């Protein structure tokens, strides 16, 4: 050890120009510290120093920097003055209070802010220490680097920082020492945060939804001494938050003037701080309690964003309070800095914003779709037969839709109006199917997947997994019944209509040119399967639109407005207005799904063609109907035409892709909204494969024991 110490002392006496390149660069950087330089130059100097630390290895580089500052007092003095000048010219309280929070309480504004930060460069010529913080710590590994620093290195950094704060105090306090020292901006930041929390708590969006009382556990003696009740409402907490924060500052200031800034906090200060913590806990609990209101009355993304911001501000205040009261603030400040780094990294991610704030909306959309989807799942033989009858009715309606499509094409409209006409045809057909309580098979998966995901509450037990597999079997049987019911009616009915046209009119309803065009488009040898998969995406999109529209309908309480609005009641009457409100509440989701799907099927291919995109639709029921119509037009000889059989072969594959793609996308949203782990997902797939191997018929036919 003595020999190592002598070698170290000798190494430090070696002139800097004879050391390795990294040490030369470090000494040149330290020599470049100029407290009188312009602000942008000082900020660039600090950025270059941290860059050198990363290149040298974060932890070894930090130790080397600290060792050099401990050895060379002249360079240390320049660095201390440099840090003091940066701290003096920047708004530290704003950094502590505002960093990581959106300046506007809007989800879209925060999205725009994150996109701007990702796409546009930041300037070091700024008074905003938040911007400087992002420039200094732009590496995702910085948080781990600070966590890995040993206690000795942290203490040395703390000494440098303490020297900078001592040099800064007279300049900040007009030549006199500041009683609170470095803690002063922390108290200012807490006051800023308290003001923002109070403003959010008394905003109309919060105030109208906070009607519950919140119990808070206070220290009994403190409550009696100050005349406070042991029960406090959320309004009380928001009202007294700023006053209590100022009181904590005043007590800390008085105690620092009497005993010194580093003296342990007084009993009165600790009691007031405990009361402040209770208020913060009450405010955060009241904000989190609004989630239950949103679950029941509709999700507002802006309100969800405001709730999260308020809770995070309460948490930030607790961290700042812990820092100013801690007798050993070093470890506390390191944890706080690591949290700031994590917040900085999260704010760089647009995906994290969507993941965090769309989870509730995704879950609510999934739950609303699940309520509808339960009607499409058969579990008994009686329900299975009912599904076949319902799907047969849907097939009959789609047969009419098939001929109406050819009528629309025969009008010779421009592409846009042709697409609008086709969309109107599809939307009308789907709405008729809904009103007659029939079924179109391809509309089932996007609705049934959320209903199936509702069974994922218990995926860690074998019973829960088997229950989920049973639900998968029920679902696939229902899909098979729906497709079979549609196809066993739409194709024969189209053929009968064509034969009736031959008998009554002497010619089919389709020309031979149109029939050959159908065969050319619907053949398996073309891009039909790609189009079928894209149609599955549109089917899924319609379910998302349906869930969003219903959430919007509930959020704005339109059913209540229909029932109680004076003008509507005067026009319809009280009884009819009430019935209309109930009807719209029960059918808004289905109408939104059917109308949106119909117009997407009609308009999206036209828009894609205008943009030069290879996209079209292939709906299994419509494809079967068009193929049957074309075959009837060409007569009996068509059975010798290979194009017919390529189109027939494409029909079941089209159905599989329609159902599979829409179901997979809907199930993905539903599973992600419920936070199912990857390990549990793997167990579910294994259980499904095992059931398919052992009991394949259970996925096609209902069990005999069911009635």
N, C-alpha and C positions, 0 to 999 in steps of 0.2 A: 504494500500500500504506500509506503514512504517513497519507493522508487517511482510508482505511478504518479504520486503527487509532484515529485521533482520534474518528471517528464512534462506534466501538465503546465507547471510554472514556466518551464523552458519554452514550451510551445507558445504560450501567451506572450513571451518576450520576443518571439520571432517577428520581424517586420511583416506587415500585412501583405506587402508586394511579393513576399517569398512563399506565401501560403497557397493552397490549391485554389482553382478558379472560383469555386463556390464561396469560399471565405472572402476572396477579393471582391466579389460582387456584393456580398453582404456589407462589407466595410464601406464600399462605395455608396451603397444605399443609405447607410447610417450617416455618412458624411454629407449626404445631400439633404438632410433634414433642415429645413429653413422655416422657422415659425413666422417670419415676416413675408413669406411668399404669398402670392394670390391663393385664394381658397381652392380653385381648381387644381393648382399645382400641388398643394398640400394633400388633397384627396388622392391625386395620382400617385404621390409618393407612398401613401399608406397602401394603396392597391398593389403597387410594385413590391412592397415589403411582404405582404401576404402571398403574393405570387411566388416570391423567392422561397418562402417557407414551404409551400406546396411542392415546389420542384425539388427541394432538398429532402423531402419526406416530412409530412406534417408534424409528427411528434419529434423526430430528431432535429428538424429545422427550428422548431419552437425552442427546444432546449439550447441549440447553438445560439440563437438570437438572445435569449435570456442570459446565457453565460457571457456573451460579449458585452451586454449592457451592465452586468455586474462587475466586469473587469475594467472597462474603460469608462470612467466617471464623466469625462468630457462629452463623449458621444451620448451617454445616458442623459446628461442635462439637456442636450439638444433634442433628443427624442421625447423627453418629458415635456419640454416647452412646445414641441410640435403637437403632441397629443392634447395638451391643454388648450392650444389655439383652436384645434378642430372641435373639441368639446364646447369651447366658448362660443364659436361662431355658428354652431348648429343648434337646432331646436330639439334638445334631448327629450323634453317632456312629450313633445309631439311624436317622437319615435316610439317612446314607451307606450303611449296611449293609442296611437293610430296605426302603427305598423301591423299589417295583416288584416286590417278591416277595410271594408269598402266605404268610400266617402259618401256613397248614396245607397239608400236602403232598397235596392232593386236588384233582382237576380240578373236581368239583362244588362244592367250597367256594370255589374261585376264581371259578367262574361266578356263584355267589351273591353274592360280594363285588363283582364288577363290576356286577351288576344293582343292588345296594344303592347303589353310588356314582352310578349313572346316575339312580336314582329318588329318592333321599333327599338333602336338602341337607346340606352340611358346615358345621360351626361353627368360627369363628375362635378361640373360647375353648378352646384346646387346647395341651397341651405337646408334641403330636406334630407335629414339623416336616414330616413327610410330608403330613399334612392341610393345613398351611399352604402347602406347596409347590403342592398341587393348587389351592388357592384363588388363589394368586398367579399361576400360569401355567395358565390355563384356555383359552387361545386356541391353536388348532393352528398359528398362524403365529409363535408365540414362538420356536421353534427357529431359524427363518429370520432372525428379527429379531436374535438374538444372533450368528448367523453373519455378518451384514452389518455389524456394528460395526467401525469402524476401530481401528487399533492405538493411536492417541492417546487415544481415548475409553476403551478398555479399560484403558490404563495409569492414567488418571485414576480410574476406578472402583476399580482395584486399590489406589491410594493411600488412598482413602476406607476401603476394607475393611481395609487394613493399620493405619490409625489406630484403627479399631474393635477390632482384635485386640490392639493395644498397650494400649488402655484396659481391655480385658477381662482381660489376663494377671494383674495383681495380684489381682483379685477371685477368679480361679479358683485361684491357687496360694498363697493365704493371705498376700498382701502381697508375695510375691517373684515375679520374672519367670519364666515357664514356659520351660524350655530349648527345647522344640519349638514353642512358639507355636501358630499355627493348625493345625499338622500333628498335634497331639496327638489330636484326635477322629478324624483319618484313620487313625492307628495303632490306636485303639480299634475302629474300624469293621472294619479288616482282621482283628483278633482275633475279633470277632463272626462275621464271614464264615467264617473258618477253622474255628471251632467248628461252625457249621452244615454246612459241607461235609464235615467229618469225621463228624459224626453221620449225614448222609445216606449217606456211603460205607460206613459200618458197619451200616446198617439191614439187616434180613433180606432185603428185596427186592433190594438191590444185592449184598449179600455172597454170596448164593447163586448169583448169575449172573456174578460176576467171578472166573473161574478161569484167566484168561490172564495171561501176563507181558507187561509193557509196557516197552519200552526207552526210556530217557531219556538224552539227551546232556548230560553234565555237563562242567564245566571239569576237565580231567584233574588238574591240580596241586591244585585245591581238593579234589577227591575223595580224592586220595592223602593230603593233609595232614590231612583229617578222618576218614580211615579208611572212606570210603564206597565202595561198589562202583559201577562204571559202568552196571550194570543194576539197576533198581529195580522192584519189583512195584507194582501199584496199591495193595495193602494197605500197603506201606511208605510210599507217598506220602500216603495218608490218615492214617496213624499219625503221621507227622512234621510234618504241615502246621501244627498249632497251635504246636508247639515252635519251628519255624523262624520263624513269624510273631512270636512273643515275642522270639526272638533278634534279629530285625531291629529291633524296637522298642528293645531294650536297647542295641544298637550305635548306633542313631540318637540315643538319649538321651545316651549317653556322649559321642558326637562333638559334639552340640549344646552340652553343658556345657563342653566343652574349646575348641571353635572358634566357637561361636555357631550359632543356628538357621538362618541363611542361608548357612553355609559349604558348599562342595561336599562331597558325601558321601565318606567315607573308602573306601580299597580294601577293607577287611574288610566294610564295610557293603554295598558293591557286589557282592562275592562272595556274601554271604549272600542278598542280594536276587536274584541270578541263580539260586541254588539254590532259592529260594522259587518263582521263575517256573517252574523245571523241575518242581517238585512240582505246581504248579497245572496245568501242561500235561498231566502224567501223570493227574491226577484227572479232568480234562475228557475226555481221550482214553479213559480207562477207562469213563466214563459214556456217551460217544458209541458206544463199542464194544458197549454193550448193545442198540443198535438191531438189530444183526445177530442177536442171540439172540432178540429179539422177532419179527423177520421169520420166523424158523424155528419158534419155539415159541408163537406167538400174541401179539397186541397187548393190552397193558393200558394204558388211557388214564391211569390214575393214575401208573403207572410212567413212561410217556412224559412226563407233566407233571413228575415229579420229576427226570428226566434233564435236561430243559430248564432247570429251576430251578438244578440243580447247576452246569451249564455256565455259566449266566449269572452265578452267584455267583463262579465262578472268574474270569470276565472282569471283573467288578466289582472284585475284589481286584487284578488286574493294573493297572486304571486308577488305583486308589487308590495303589498302590505307585509307579506312574509319577509321580503328582502329588507325593508326599512326597520323591522323589529328584531331581526336576527342578530344575536351578539357576534356570530361568525358568518358574515354575509357571503364569503367567498364561494362555498359550495352552492348556496342558494342562487347566487348570481350566475354561476355556471349552468345550473339547471334551467334558469330563466333564459339564458342566451341560447341554449340548445333548443328550447321550445320555440324561440323566435326563428331559429334556422329551419326548424321543421315547418313552421307556418310559412316561411318564405318559399320553401320548396313546394308546399301544397299550392300556394297561390300561382306558381308557374304552370300548374297543370290544369288544363281546361277539362280534361276527362274527370279529374277528381271532383270538380265542381258539379258536373252532371251526375256523377255517381252518388255524391252526398245528398244533393237536393232533389233529384228525381226519383230516389228510392221510395219515398212516401207516395208520390204520384203514381209510380209504376205499381206499387202494391195496391193502391186504391183502384186503379184501372183494372188490375188483375182480379180484385175482389168483385168489382161490379160486373166484369165479364163472367166471373165464376157463377154469380147468381143466375145469369142467363144460361150459361153452359150446362148447368145441372139438368135442364130440360132435355138436353140432347144425349144424355148418357142412359143407356138401358142396362138394367141389372137382372131382370126376370124375363121369362118367355113371353108373358103378356106385354111387357114394355117393348120387347123386341118386335112382336107382331104389330104393335101400334106404330113403331118407327117405320116398318115397311109400308104400312098404309099411309102414314104421313108423307113419306118420301115419294110414294106413288102419286099422291096429289101434287107434290112439288114438281114431279116429272111432267104431269099434264100441263101445268102452267108454263113450264119451260118449253114445251112443244109449241105453244102459241108464241112464245118469245122468239123461237127459232124462225118461224115464218115472218114475224114482224121485223126481224133483222133484215131479211131479204127485201121486204117492202121498203125499209129505210134506204137500203143501198140502191134500190131502183128509182128513187126520187132524183138521183143525180145531183145531190147537194155538194157544196164545196167541202173540202176535208174537215174543216173545223166544225161546220154545222152538221156534217154527217156524223162526226164523233159525238156531238151533243145529242143528236137524235138517237144514236145507239145507246148512249148513256141513259137518256130518258126512258128508253125501252127496257133496259135492264133494271133500272131503279124501280120502275112501275111494277115489273114482274116480281121483284124481290119483296116489295111492300105488299103486293097481293098475296104472295106466299105467307108472309107474316100474319096478315089479317085473317087468312083462312086456316091458320095454325097448321100449315103444311111445312115441309122441310126440304131444303136444298143441301145436299150432302157436303159440298165443299165449304159451306158457311159454318159447319159445325166445329172444325178443329180449333180455330182461333178463339172460340168461346169455351170449348171443353178443356183446353189445356190449363187455363187458370183454375177451373173447377178441380182438375186433377192435382194441380200444385197445392190446393188447399189441404190435401191429404199429407203434405210433407212436414207437418208439425212435429212428427216423431219419426225421424229417419235413422235414429241410432239404435233402435231396438228391432229385433227380428220381426215382431208382430207388426210394427209400423211399416217395415219394408214390404212384408207380404200383403198388407192392406193396400199399399201403393201399387203393387203388381196386379192385384185384383182390379184396381181402378183402371189400370192400363188395358187389361183384358176387356173390361166392360166398354171402354172407349173404342178400342179397335173393332169390337163387334158392332158397336153403334155406327161407326164409319162405314163398315161393310154393308150393314143393313141400309144405310142412307143411300149409298152409291147404287146398290142393287135395286132399291126401290125407285130411284130416279130413272135408271137406264131401262128397267123392264117396262116402263110406261112411255118414256119420251120417244124411243125408237119405234115401237109398234104404232103409237098414235100418229107420229109423223108419216109413217108409211100408209096408214089408213087414210089420212087426209090427202095424201098424194093420189092414192087410188080413187078416192071420191072425186078428186079434181079431174082425173082421167075419164071417169064415167060421166060426170056432169058437164065438163067443159071440153072434153076431147083432147086435153093437153095438161101436163103437170103445171104446178105453180112455179116451178123453176125451169129456166131454159137450160139447154144442154151446155151452153157456154158457162153458165153459172155452176153447173154440176161439175164440169171438168176443173173449173177454178177451185171449187171446194176440195176435190181430190188432190189437186196440186198443193194446196195450202196445208191440208190436214195430214198428209202422209208422214209416216214415221221416219222416212228417209230425209226429211227436211229438218228445220230447226224447231219442230213442234215441242220437243221435250224441254228445250231451253225456254220457250214461251210458256210452257206449263209451269215450270218452276217460278218464272216471273209472276205469273198469275197467283201463285201461292203467296208471294210477297204482298200483292195487292189485297188478297183475302185477309192476311194478317194486319195490314195497315187499316183496313176497315174496322177491325175490332179495337184497335188503339184509338181511332177517331171516335168510335162509339163510347168507349170509356171516358175519353176526354170531354166529349159533349155532355155526357150525363153528369160528370163531376162539375162542369161549368153550370149546368142547370141547377144542381143542388146547391152549389156555392152561392149563387145569386138568388136562391130561394124563389125561383120562378113558379113553382107549384103553389107556394103560399100566396104569391102575387096574383095568380089566376083565381085563387079561391076567395081572396079578401079585398082585391082592388075594387074601389067603389064603382068605377066605370064598367068593369067587366061584370060585376054582380048586377048592376042596373040593366045591362044589355042581355045577359044570359039568365039572370035569376040566381038566387043563392044555391038552390039544389043543383042546377045544371053546372054552375061554376065549380062547385065542389067535385062533381063527377068528372069534369074536364081536367081539373087539377090532378086527380088520381090517375086518370087515363094517360095523361102526358108523362107523369112521373113513372108509370109502369112501362111505357112504350118508347120513351125518348131514345133509349140506348139502341133498341132494335131499328127504329126509323133512321137514326144516324148511321148505323152500320149498313143498312140496305141501300140507302140513298147514296152514301159515299162510295160504296162498292160499285153500284151501278154506273155512276158517272166516271169512276176511275177506269172501269173496264172499257168504257166508250171513248173517253177523252185522252187517256194516257198514251195509247198507241198512236194517236194522231200527233200529239206533241212530240213523242219520240221520233216519229217519221220526219217531222219538221227539223229536228235537231240531228238527224242522221244516225240515230241510235237503233241497233238491231233488236227492237222490242215489239212484241205483239202479245195478244192474250190467247190462251187455249184453256177453255173451261170444259171439264169432262162432260157435263150434261149437254151443253150447247154443241160441243164437238160431235157427240153421238147423234144429236138431232140433225145437225147439218149433213153428216155422213149419210144418215138414213134418207134424208130428203134428196140428196144427190143421187143415191143409188136408185130410188124410185123413179127419178126423172129418166135415167138411162135404160130402164127396163131390165128384163130377165138376163139379157146377155152380159150385164155388168158383173155377174158372179164369175165370169171368166177374165175379168180385168184385174191384174195384180194390184193396181192402185187402190182398189176398194179394200183389199185385205191388208195393205199397209196402213190404211186409215183406221181400219178396225183394230189392228194391233196397237195403234197409238192410243186408243181410247183408254184402256186400263192403266197404261203407263202415265197418261195425262192425269187420270184420277189419283194415282199414287203420288205424283209430284205436287198436284194441287193440295192434297191433304197433308202430305209429309212436310213440305216447306212451311206452310202456314202453321201447322201444329208445332214444328220445331222452334220457330221464332216465338210463338206465343208461350210455349213452355219455358223457353230461355228467359223471357221477361218475368214470368211468374216465379221461376226458381230463384232468379237473382233478387227479385223483390223480397223474397223470404230468407235470403242469406244462407242457402243450403251450401254446406262445405263441399269442396271437390272430392274429398274422401267419401262422403256420403253419396255423392252422385255416382261414383264408381261402383259402390255397393248396390245401388239401385239398378244400374245397367246389368250387373252380373246376375241379379235376381230375375230380371226380365228375360235374359238369355236362357237361364236355367228353366224357367216356366215354359218358354217356347220349345225347348228341347223335349221336356217331359210331357207337356200337355198342349200340343199345338192347336187342337181343335177348340180349346177354351177361348182362343182369340177370334174364332169365326162363329161359333154357335153358343147360345146360352146353355147353362147346365140343366140337366134334366130335372134336377131336384127343385129348380125354381118354378114358380107358378105364374 
